[in-house]
């Protein structure tokens, strides 16, 4: 029931050691100097130079940047126009190098499209009979380097598609069509999603992604030969005062459905579980990852940046009784007991090097058996709210009945 991503543990060391990534060495002539680093305007100028095929969706001061060349990912967004805070984490040095790495290109972005499972006998990241270690791990091109096609675009939405095939560890071939639509939401949409009225003082940006995988082959995808999941990963810029807050359904054995030892046990200074809410300190200073099973997960995850007063909310889909792929790097006894929600805090490796800092919030769809021509669809909404502390404190209280004063003290 635990979805693993050992990729971070080994991959970060390999990439950093080989490439000496330093986020503070971005050339000044790569960006529009009229915008400060950390602003949306700065990142928009940079991405238009280095990411390729950038699309901007906007509605007044709410803007998001997408790239067809990077699988239709959402690179970043803002709630306050070009001078406003840029919410997505971007790997400036890798993008500006114009290089492609062999195993994985961690260019960043606050929502990227991936496919699971990562490990196990049904993995699409390892070839048959290969050992489950970093030397054999390979992110498939269709979610790493392949460029997607823009099939529809408006001022507030863009749709991408791509056709490809991939073979899992057990030798099962999947021919699939991928479709991904990103839509910028307005204030009314946001209020409907949250079921609350937003105060006028709040700056907001939100988008929904509709992600599809279609069985484009002639054979049915079967549980006993491997299934696929839609896996969405968001990379965000941390502060020393950022905390992820995840409410879950209460039950006596709830703690057994929370995994907190992917990279060693997360200690009590960084992880607290109280009153059916999980609190995770995400400051980019200590590596750790956790996961939550669909048995207790709610379709709601948020993080709060107490430095800049930013509330980030993710609304994934959660289906308690469905199958979720297990990504653990081994032959598995329970390949369909994986996590639905994950969160990762970046931090230095043993040699002191670091890729970020960043933190992540991830979600995965259930895995489905699909007949030829059948489609699986997965929705997720991302919302950023920015404003004064008192106003956002009231919003959090309405949404998840958590007192931000208590979270801040911890």
Secondary structure, 3 states (H helix, E strand, C coil): CCCCCCHHHHHHHHHHHHHCCCCCCCCHHHCCCCCCCCEHHHHHHHHHHHCCCEEEEEECCEEEEEEHHHCCEEEEEECCCCCCECCECECHHHHHHCCCCCCCCCCECCEEEEEECCCCCCCCCCCCCCCCCCCCCCCCHHHCCCCCEEEEECCCEEEEEEEEEEECCCCCEEEEEEEEEEEECCHHHHHHHHCCCCCCCCEEEEEEEEEEEEECCCCCCCHHHCCCEEEEEEEECCCCCEEEEEEECCCCCHHHHEECCCCCCCCCCCEEEECCEEEEECCCCCCEEEEEECCCECCCEEEEECCCCEEEEEECCCCCCCEECCCCCCCCCCCCECEEEEEEECCCCCCCCCCCCCEEEEEECCECCCCCCCEEEEEEEEEEEECCHHHHHHHHHHHHCCCHHHHHHC
